[in-house]
Amino acid sequence: MVTALIITRVVHIAASMLLAGTFTFDLITLGLTDRSVSNDLNHVDRRLIRLALWSLITALLSALFWFWLEVASMSELSLKNALSATAWRTVLFETQFGRVWQLRLGLIATAFVLVLVALSVTQVKARSALIAVLWLVSIIVLVSLALISHAAAATVRPFGALGDMLHLCAAGLWMGGLVPLTILLAHARASFSFGETVARVIRRFSTLSLCCVSVLVISGISNSWLLVGSIHALFTTPYGRLLLFKLALFAILIGFGARNRFLVKAKLPKATADSNLLRQLLRNVLCEACLGVTVIVIVGCLGVTPPARHL
């Protein structure tokens, strides 16, 4: 059951991060002006909304399965017996996890309806307004995961959940935006030249990523001290070693981001139709996305591992 819980957590967290990253990329990185004046970016915009729809479906299914596993774990019943009305009602209405899940399921259902409406809307301004609402909903869906985290359960620091919220939000905006950026770059290679519009979008995403990395570093240090407690525990506990592995991958991610920003993106003002530059940038972003998935897998493992400070 532990393996199933880890996989479900990874899928659900990844879907929540992708949802927040997609709407952030659509609303902030693409920008209202770009979508209204460019048919290509308007096409990318609609592709991102469809991506968000699939993310919502994945988030909903994984949320239901995660809840099922938690009911079985809390009630110490088999998965089959956990479907009894008494067991799931007790977890849903009488536990912190259940109350958070009521909020999350309600927000996911609301977002699902709004995405369907956005897909049917043809006016750019109306769709942009819906995307702004969806962005807010997706951020709440993502940061509410902090309410059931180790940091929220810890009582030694009053702001543990807030730090975890900031950490989740920054990670979602950065790593969740890598897939939309990949879609943009792939579409750029296939349909239009490497012009100023694409360069402007990439610069915006680079700036956003830099801000997210800064928040991740600060909130990560705070959360690590809250849950690990000492340098010694980093090397002598399972939680600490997983965290070290996560930090190593995070450093590699920063390296890819720095390479994109200082080596590849420095050529953007001079590039008008450089397919080699696009291919290189697309390859780097795909590598970042793969590393990001690995980081999320480690986060899923950390969620079911007792923190070092608790031990």
N, C-alpha and C positions, 0 to 999 in steps of 0.2 A: 504493500500500500504506500510505503514511503516513496518508492520510485514513481508510482503513478502521481503522487502528490507533487513531486518535484517537476515532473513533465508538465502537469497541469498549471502549476505556478509559472513556469517559464513561458508557456504559451499565452497565458492570460496577461502577464506583465508585458510581454513583447507586444501583444495586441493593443494594450492600453497605451504603451509608449508610442507605437506607430500611429495610433489615432491622434494623440496630442501633437506629435511631430508633423503629421500630415497637415492638420489644420493650421498649425503655426507657420509652416512653410507656405501654405496657400495664402494665408492672411497677411503675414509680415514679409516673408522673403520675396514672393512674387509681387505683392503690392497691388493695390486697386488700380493704379494708373496703367501698369503693365498689362493687366488682364483686359482692360477696356480698349487698348489700342493695338493689341497683337492677337491675331487669329491663332497663331501657334500656341501662345501661352494660354489663351482661352481654351484650346483643345487640351492642353496639359492640365488646366484647372478641372475640367470635367473628368479626366482620368484620375485625378487625385480624389475627387469625390467618390468615384467608384471604388478606389482603394480603401477609402474610409468605410464604405459600406461593408466590404469583406472583413475589415478589421473589427467592425462592430459585431458581425455574425460570429467571428472567432472569439471575441471577448465574451459574448453572451453564452455560447456553448461551453467554453472553458470555465466561466463563472459558475454555471449550474453544476458542472462536474466537480469543481473545487468544493462547492458547498456540500455536495453529496459525500465527498471524501471526508470533509470535516465533521459532518454529522456522524458518520461511521466511527471516526476517531474519538470524538467527544463522548459519544454514547457507548463506546466499546462494543459495537454491534457489527455484524457482517454488512457488506454493501447492500445485500438483498433486504435485510431486516431494517437497515437505516432508512428505507423509504416509508416506514410506518409513520402515520400522522403525528404520533406523540413525539417521536425522536426529532423530526425535522422542525416541528413547530417550537419545541423547546429551544433548539439552537437558533432559530430565526428570530424569535421574539424575546428571548431571555439571556442572550449573550452579546458581548461587544461585537464579535464577528458577525452575528446575525443582523444586528442593527446596521453595521457598515454595509453588509450585503444588500439589505433593503434599499439603502441609498444608491448603491452602485447599479443594481438591476433597474431601478427606476430611471436613473440617468442614461443608462445604455438604451433602454426602451425609448426614451424621449429623443435621444440622438438618432436612433434608427428612423424614427418618423421624420425628423428634420432633414436627414440625408435624402430620404426618398422624395421629399418636397423639393430639395435643392436640385436633384437630378431632373425634375420636371420643369423647373423654372428656366426660362430662356433669357430674361433680362439680367444683365450683368450686375446692376446695382442691387436688385432684389436677392440674387444669389450671394452676393458679397455680404449682405446683411445677415443672411442665414448662416454663412460661414463664420461670421463673427460670433454669433450665438453658439454655434457648434464648437468653436474654439474654446469658449468659456466652459462649456459642458465637458469637453474632453480633458481640460486641465483638472477639473474637479474629480473626474473619474480616475485620473492618474494619481493625484496627490492623496486621494482617500485611501489608497493602499497603505499609506504610512500609519493609518489608524489601527491596523492589525499587525504592525511590524514589531520586531524586538525592541526598537527604540520607544514605541508607544507603551509597551509593557514594562519598560524600566521605570523605576520610581526614583532613582538617584539623581536624575536631571529633569527639571520641569519642562524643558524645551526640546526633548528628544524627538517627539513626533514632528515638531516644526522643522527641525533640522533635516529629518528624513523626507519631509514634504519638499523642501527646497532641493534636496539631492535628487529625488525622483523627477521633479519638474525639469531641472537642468539636464538630466540624463535623457529624458523623453524628448525635449526640444532639440537636442543635438543628435543623439543616435536615432531617434524616431524620424528625424528629417533627412537621414541619409537615403532612405528608399525614395521619397519624392524627388530628391536631388538626382538620383540615378535615373528616374523616369524623365526628368527634364533634359539631362545630358544625352540620353539615348534618343529622345525625340529631336534634340538639336542636331545630332549626327545624321539623322534620317531625313530631316525635312528642311532645315534652314541653316544658314551660315552662322559661323561663330561671331556674332555681331555684338554690339554694345549692350543690347537687351540681356543676352545671356550672361555677359560679363558682369553687368550690374547685379543680376540675381545672385550670381556666385559670390560676389563681394559681400552682399548682404548676409548670405548664409555663413560666410567666413567670419564676419563680425559677430553674428549671433552665436556661433560655435565658440568663439573666444570668450564671450561673456559666460556661456554655460560652463566652460572648463574652469573658469575662476570660481564660480559658485560651487562646482563639484569638489574642487580642492578644499575650499573652506568648510563646507558641510561634511565632506568625507572625513576630514581630520576630527571634527567635532563628534561625528557618529562613531568613529573608530575608538576614540578615547572613552566614549560612553559605554560601548559594548565590549571592548577588549581590555582597557584599563592599564596596560603596561606593554613595553617593548618585549619583555620576556614572554608574555602570553601570545604574542604574534607568532612565535616560533615553536611553542610547546603545546598548543591546543589545535584541534581540527578547525575551529572557527578562524583562528588567527592565520593558519596556513592557507585556508581558502581566501581569506582577505588579502594575503600577500600575493597570491596568484592573480586575484582581481586587479590589484594595484599594478602588477607587472604588465598586464594586458592594457590597462588604462594608460600607462606610460607609452606603450607602442602606439595606441590610438592617437595620443597627442603628437607623437612623431609623424604619423601619417598626415594629421591635420596641419602640422607645421610645414611639412614638405609641400602640401598643396598650396598653403598660403604664401610661402616665401620663394619657392622654386617654380611652381607651375603657374600660379595666379599672377606672378610678376610679369608674365608674358601676355596677359589678357589685353591690356590696352593696345598692344601691337598686333594682336591676332584678329584677323577678319574672317578667314575661312580655313583655319589650321586644323585639319582632321586628326593629325597626329597628336596635337595638344589635347583635343577633345578625348581621344582614345586613352591617353595617358591619365587625364584627370578622371575619366570614368573608371578606369582600372583601380586607381587609388581609392575612390569612393566605395567601390565594391569591396575592396580589402577592409576598409574601415567598417563597413556594414557587417562583414563576416566576423570581425573581431568584436563588434558590438553584440552580436548574437551570442558569442562565447561568454562575454561579460554577463549577459542576462542569465545564461545557464548557471553561472557561478552564483548569481544573486538568488536564483531559485534554490540552490543547495544551501546557501547561507540561511535562508528562511526557515529551514527545517533542522538547522544545526544549533545547539545551545550556545549562546554567546560566551566568550571566554570569561568575562566578568562574572556571569552567573555561576560558572563552574568554580 
